[in-house]
Amino acid sequence: MAEFDWKHPDYAPIWKERTERLERIRAEPALIPALKEFYKDNPIKFITDWGCTFDPRNPEMGLEAVVPFVLFPKQEEFVAFVFERWRAREDWLCEKSRDMGLSWLCVAIACHLLIFHKGTVTGFGSRKEEYVDKLGDPKSLFWKARKYLELLPKEFRPNYEAPHMRIVNADNGSSIVGEAGDNIGRGNRTSVYFKDESAFYERPEAIDAALSQTSNCKGDVSTVNGNGNPFYRKRHSGKVKVFTFHWKDDPRKDDAWYQKQKESLDPVIVAQEIDIDYNASTSDSFINGDMVQQAMSRGPGEIEVNGPWVVAIDAAHYGDDESVVHFRRGRLNLPQKTYRKIDGPELAARVEDEIGYLLAMPGSALSAIVIELDGPGVSCYDTLKRGKYKDYVVGVHTGAREKDSKNYNLRAKMWRNAAAYLEEGGVCLHNDAEFKSQICSVKYRYKDGLLLMQDKKEYKKDYGKSPDRADAFVLTFTERVNTASEPLKRGLRGII
C-alpha cells in the first residue's frame, strides 16, 4: 500500500485491499485457524487488517463515518507498550494530548484480548458511568467496543453478549467489564485495567487502593489536570512506565492546527490538554509551577549560601497525613524529612537530631525552629521548649489575623512571602514531585479585599490529603523568628 496521506485520507484503496484479502480467506477457510493463531500475538497487524472506527465528524469532510482503523506509528507503539506491560504484569501511565484516538485504541486492545486470549478480563473505569457505557452514545467506551466488534468480519467476530457494562465472549470465557465513580475497583479481578481520564477523579487515592488487588496491569490514561493530583505524582514518581502521546506525534496535526486551538481555547486548556503542561497556571492557584520547576532544576552549587538555618515543622495526627520538617538557609532548601504515625515527643527528638547534624557543618548557625500550633503540633512544641534548643523554638498560629491591609491572616502572609521568595529567583529546592504537587495547587481568594489562602481542611477535601510538605516550606517565612538575641552556632568549643 502506498504511503498514507493522513491530512487528506483516501480509504478506498484500504477497503479494496481488505475486500480482496477477505475473499482469499473465504475461498480457503482452512487458513482461518492459522490466521487466528498469528493474530493472537500480533495485535497491531489485526487492528490494521480488520479494525474500524467511527467518527461522526467525518461526513463534514466528505468521508464516511465508519473508516478503517489505520494506525500511525505512535499508535502502533502504544499498542505494543500495553501488551508488553500486560505480559510483564506491570502498571503503567499514559499522558496525552486531547483527541489522539486513545479511547478507540484502548477499546481495540480490549477487544483483541476478548477475542484471542482465553479467560482474560479487561476492565474500564471512569469518573462517570455515561463515559463507560450509555446506550446509543458514541462517546461511551462500551459503545465503541460494541461497534468495533460489530464491524469485524464474521470470521473473526466472537460469539458475544453485550449487556450494560459488560461484554462476554461465550466461546472462550473472556470478558470486558465496566465500572464508574466510587465503584471503580470493587468488581472482579482483571487482566488489564484501563483508568479513563484518571487525572480528573474525585477520590483517586481511594480508587487506587481499591484497585491495588484487582489487577497486575493497571493503566492510567489521561490528559493532564495540573499538578495537584495523584496522576501527576505517579507520572513523576519513577515507579511506573510512562507513555507520552503528544499532539506532534499525530500526523493529522500540524502548526496550523495548533494555532487554531490556541485561538479558540482558553490558554490553560491549551497548555494542559494539548501541550501536556502540568505547570499551567489556573486562576485559583497561588504559586506558579514554572517558578518551582526552575528552583528544582538548580543545584546547591549554583547558589550562594548564607545566613542561619530556619527549621520549620508541620506536625500531623496519627493518620495518613505526614509530619514534615523543612530546612532553609537563605536560597538553599534541603530535602524535607517526612514521618508518619509518630507522636509529638518522638518528632521533637528527630528534629533535635537533625539540627545537630546541621550545626556540625562548618559555618552553620540556627536562627529559629518554627512550628504550627493550630493542630497537632502542640505536644512537639512543648517537648522542644524543654529541650536544648528551647530558646529558638517559635510557635505560630497561622489563623491569627494580620493588620497589614494586605493579608487576612498569618497563613496568607507566609504564602505571600514564599511566593515573593520564589519569584525573586536563585532558589534551590529539592526535586520532589509531591512537594511540587502541593505547593502549586493550594488555592487562594480574597476576603474583604485581603488575601486568604485555602486552609488544610478545604485542601484535603479537594485532594484527599493535607498539603503538609508545602506548609512546612511556607512556615519558614513567618517573619516571627527573632526570639534569640544571637543565632546558635557551633564552633571548635562546641555550642556557643
Backbone hydrogen bonds, N-H to C=O, Kabsch-Sander energy under -0.5 kcal/mol:
donor,donor_aa,acceptor,acceptor_aa,energy
6,W,4,F,-1.0
11,Y,9,P,-0.5
15,W,11,Y,-2.6
16,K,12,A,-2.4
17,E,13,P,-2.3
18,R,14,I,-2.5
19,T,15,W,-2.5
20,E,16,K,-2.3
21,R,17,E,-2.2
22,L,18,R,-2.7
23,E,19,T,-2.2
24,R,20,E,-1.9
25,I,21,R,-2.0
26,R,22,L,-2.6
27,A,23,E,-1.5
28,E,24,R,-1.2
28,E,25,I,-0.5
31,L,28,E,-2.3
32,I,29,P,-1.5
35,L,31,L,-2.3
36,K,32,I,-2.7
37,E,33,P,-2.0
38,F,34,A,-2.1
39,Y,35,L,-3.0
40,K,36,K,-1.8
41,D,37,E,-0.8
41,D,38,F,-0.8
42,N,39,Y,-1.1
46,F,42,N,-1.9
47,I,43,P,-2.5
48,T,44,I,-2.3
49,D,45,K,-2.5
50,W,46,F,-2.5
51,G,46,F,-0.7
51,G,47,I,-1.6
53,T,67,V,-2.6
55,D,65,A,-2.5
58,N,55,D,-1.9
60,E,57,R,-0.5
61,M,58,N,-2.6
62,G,59,P,-1.8
63,L,58,N,-1.9
67,V,53,T,-2.2
67,V,65,A,-0.5
69,F,51,G,-3.0
70,V,68,P,-1.4
71,L,69,F,-0.7
75,Q,72,F,-1.0
76,E,72,F,-1.9
77,E,73,P,-2.1
78,F,74,K,-1.8
79,V,75,Q,-2.1
80,A,76,E,-2.2
81,F,77,E,-2.5
82,V,78,F,-2.5
83,F,79,V,-2.1
84,E,80,A,-2.1
85,R,81,F,-2.1
86,W,82,V,-2.4
87,R,83,F,-2.3
88,A,84,E,-1.9
89,R,85,R,-0.7
89,R,86,W,-0.8
90,E,85,R,-2.4
92,W,218,K,-2.5
93,L,241,K,-2.1
94,C,220,D,-3.6
95,E,243,F,-1.9
96,K,222,S,-1.6
97,S,245,F,-2.7
98,R,273,E,-2.7
105,L,101,G,-1.8
106,C,102,L,-2.8
107,V,103,S,-2.2
108,A,104,W,-2.6
109,I,105,L,-2.2
110,A,106,C,-2.4
111,C,107,V,-2.6
112,H,108,A,-1.9
113,L,109,I,-2.1
114,L,110,A,-2.2
115,I,111,C,-2.2
116,F,112,H,-2.8
117,H,113,L,-1.8
118,K,116,F,-0.6
119,G,172,N,-1.1
120,T,117,H,-1.4
122,T,175,S,-2.3
123,G,121,V,-0.5
123,G,192,V,-3.1
124,F,177,V,-2.1
125,G,194,F,-2.4
126,S,179,E,-1.3
131,Y,128,K,-1.1
132,V,128,K,-0.8
132,V,129,E,-0.9
133,D,129,E,-2.9
137,D,134,K,-2.3
140,S,137,D,-1.8
141,L,131,Y,-2.1
142,F,132,V,-3.0
144,K,140,S,-1.6
145,A,141,L,-2.2
146,R,142,F,-2.6
147,K,143,W,-2.3
148,Y,144,K,-2.8
149,L,145,A,-2.3
150,E,146,R,-2.5
151,L,147,K,-1.8
152,L,149,L,-1.2
156,F,153,P,-2.0
157,R,153,P,-1.3
160,Y,158,P,-1.2
161,E,168,V,-2.1
166,R,163,P,-1.8
167,I,176,I,-2.3
168,V,161,E,-2.8
169,N,174,S,-3.0
170,A,159,N,-2.7
170,A,168,V,-0.8
171,D,159,N,-0.5
173,G,169,N,-2.0
175,S,120,T,-2.4
176,I,167,I,-2.5
177,V,122,T,-2.8
178,G,165,M,-1.9
179,E,124,F,-2.3
181,G,126,S,-1.9
183,N,180,A,-1.9
184,I,181,G,-1.4
186,R,183,N,-2.1
190,T,214,T,-2.6
191,S,121,V,-3.6
192,V,121,V,-1.3
193,Y,217,C,-2.4
194,F,123,G,-3.2
195,K,193,Y,-0.6
195,K,219,G,-3.3
196,D,125,G,-2.9
196,D,194,F,-0.9
197,E,221,V,-2.3
198,S,195,K,-0.8
198,S,221,V,-0.6
200,F,197,E,-1.6
201,Y,198,S,-1.2
207,I,203,R,-1.8
208,D,204,P,-2.7
209,A,205,E,-2.3
210,A,206,A,-2.2
211,L,207,I,-2.3
212,S,208,D,-1.1
214,T,211,L,-1.8
215,S,211,L,-1.2
216,N,190,T,-0.5
219,G,193,Y,-3.3
220,D,92,W,-1.9
221,V,195,K,-2.5
221,V,219,G,-0.6
222,S,94,C,-2.4
222,S,220,D,-0.5
224,V,272,Q,-0.7
225,N,226,G,-0.7
233,R,229,N,-1.7
234,K,230,P,-3.1
235,R,231,F,-2.4
236,H,232,Y,-1.7
237,S,234,K,-1.2
241,K,91,D,-1.0
243,F,93,L,-2.7
245,F,95,E,-2.8
245,F,243,F,-0.5
246,H,244,T,-0.7
247,W,274,I,-0.7
249,D,246,H,-2.5
250,D,247,W,-1.6
253,K,250,D,-2.1
258,Y,254,D,-2.1
259,Q,255,D,-2.6
260,K,256,A,-1.8
261,Q,257,W,-1.8
262,K,258,Y,-2.2
263,E,259,Q,-1.8
264,S,260,K,-1.6
265,L,261,Q,-2.1
270,V,266,D,-2.3
271,A,267,P,-2.6
272,Q,268,V,-2.7
273,E,269,I,-2.5
274,I,269,I,-0.6
274,I,270,V,-1.3
275,D,270,V,-2.5
276,I,272,Q,-0.5
277,D,271,A,-2.5
278,Y,276,I,-0.8
280,A,277,D,-1.1
285,S,282,T,-1.5
286,F,442,V,-1.8
289,G,279,N,-0.7
291,M,288,N,-0.5
292,V,288,N,-1.2
293,Q,289,G,-2.6
294,Q,290,D,-2.3
295,A,291,M,-1.9
296,M,292,V,-2.2
297,S,293,Q,-1.5
298,R,295,A,-0.9
302,E,299,G,-1.9
303,I,300,P,-1.2
305,V,303,I,-0.6
306,N,304,E,-0.6
309,W,365,A,-3.7
310,V,328,R,-2.8
311,V,368,A,-2.7
312,A,326,H,-2.4
313,I,370,V,-2.8
314,D,324,V,-2.8
315,A,313,I,-0.6
319,G,317,H,-2.1
323,S,339,Y,-3.1
324,V,314,D,-2.5
324,V,322,E,-0.6
325,V,337,K,-2.6
326,H,312,A,-2.8
328,R,310,V,-2.4
329,R,332,L,-3.0
331,R,304,E,-0.5
332,L,329,R,-2.1
333,N,428,C,-1.3
334,L,327,F,-2.1
337,K,325,V,-2.1
338,T,336,Q,-0.5
339,Y,323,S,-2.5
347,L,343,D,-2.5
348,A,344,G,-2.7
349,A,345,P,-2.0
350,R,346,E,-2.2
351,V,347,L,-2.4
352,E,348,A,-2.4
353,D,349,A,-2.0
354,E,350,R,-2.3
355,I,351,V,-2.5
356,G,352,E,-1.9
357,Y,353,D,-1.7
358,L,354,E,-2.1
359,L,355,I,-2.6
360,A,356,G,-0.8
360,A,357,Y,-0.6
361,M,358,L,-1.6
364,S,361,M,-1.9
366,L,488,L,-3.0
367,S,309,W,-3.2
368,A,309,W,-1.2
369,I,392,Y,-3.4
370,V,311,V,-3.3
370,V,368,A,-0.5
371,I,394,V,-2.6
372,E,313,I,-1.4
373,L,396,V,-3.0
378,V,375,G,-0.8
381,Y,377,G,-2.5
382,D,378,V,-2.9
383,T,379,S,-1.9
384,L,380,C,-2.6
385,K,381,Y,-2.4
386,R,382,D,-0.5
386,R,383,T,-1.1
387,G,384,L,-1.4
390,K,387,G,-1.4
392,Y,389,Y,-2.2
393,V,390,K,-1.1
394,V,369,I,-3.6
396,V,371,I,-2.2
398,T,396,V,-0.7
400,A,397,H,-2.1
402,E,408,Y,-1.1
408,Y,451,L,-2.8
409,N,451,L,-0.5
410,L,400,A,-2.2
411,R,398,T,-2.6
413,K,409,N,-1.8
414,M,410,L,-2.7
415,W,411,R,-2.2
416,R,412,A,-2.4
417,N,413,K,-2.4
418,A,414,M,-2.6
419,A,415,W,-2.4
420,A,416,R,-2.2
421,Y,417,N,-2.1
422,L,418,A,-2.0
423,E,419,A,-2.6
424,E,420,A,-1.9
425,G,421,Y,-0.7
425,G,422,L,-0.7
428,C,331,R,-2.8
429,L,295,A,-2.0
429,L,427,V,-0.5
432,D,430,H,-1.2
436,K,432,D,-2.4
437,S,433,A,-2.5
438,Q,434,E,-2.0
439,I,435,F,-2.9
440,C,436,K,-1.8
441,S,438,Q,-1.5
442,V,438,Q,-0.9
444,Y,284,D,-1.0
445,R,452,L,-2.1
447,K,450,L,-2.8
450,L,447,K,-1.7
451,L,406,K,-2.7
452,L,445,R,-2.8
454,Q,443,K,-2.8
459,Y,455,D,-2.5
460,K,456,K,-2.8
461,K,457,K,-1.8
462,D,458,E,-1.7
463,Y,459,Y,-2.8
464,G,460,K,-2.3
468,D,466,S,-1.8
471,D,467,P,-2.6
472,A,468,D,-2.0
473,F,469,R,-1.6
474,V,470,A,-2.4
475,L,471,D,-2.0
476,T,472,A,-0.5
476,T,473,F,-1.3
477,F,474,V,-2.1
478,T,475,L,-1.2
481,V,479,E,-0.6
483,T,481,V,-1.1
488,L,366,L,-2.4
490,R,364,S,-1.0
491,G,494,G,-2.5
494,G,491,G,-1.6
496,I,489,K,-1.9
